[in-house]
Amino acid sequence: MHKTRRILCPTDFSRHSRYALRRAAAMARVSGAEIILLHVLSQTTPAGLNENSYILVNWRQFIKLEEEKARAALEREARSKLLEGVKVKTIVGAGSPYREIERIASKMHVDLIVISTHGTTGLLHLLIGSVAERVVRHAPCPVLVVKPIRMKKAAS
């Protein structure tokens, strides 16, 4: 049987992602695997602007700030009680989330991807698609998709 050495766990810092990370941490403890915690920043820029545009200069500053915030959040997560006793590497990526997840998984020779789904369906799913669904189709390794915890229904 193949031993899991590296588990990639993409996060958007939502409670759904944290739930997937909890699953990845449990598996890492059992197998002694390292968790690669990844957050992907969007790299879109305002169109039609030249290099010295005031808006573009501010946009670059904004992106730099977002990257710093993401690194800090990943480091906090890596030091959290949830990941005690687990070796963790943090990475901030940029671009299309599913493509970046696929790229990092290949580059880091990941054995497993543990990813959450937000559970969107219907029109919202049709419009924005599912990162998890695309990762399952394109990943270079097995993928565990963790469904969101069902919310308790309010008493009627």
WOKA-V502527 format. One record per helix or strand. SS is the DSSP state (H for helix, E for strand). FROM is the first residue (numbers start at 1). TO is the last residue. Records with the same first field share a line. If there is no record, write none. Layout:
BEGIN
SS=FROM-TO, FROM-TO
END
This chain:
BEGIN
E=6-10, 34-41, 88-94, 112-116, 142-146
H=15-31, 54-78, 81-83, 97-107, 122-128, 131-138
END
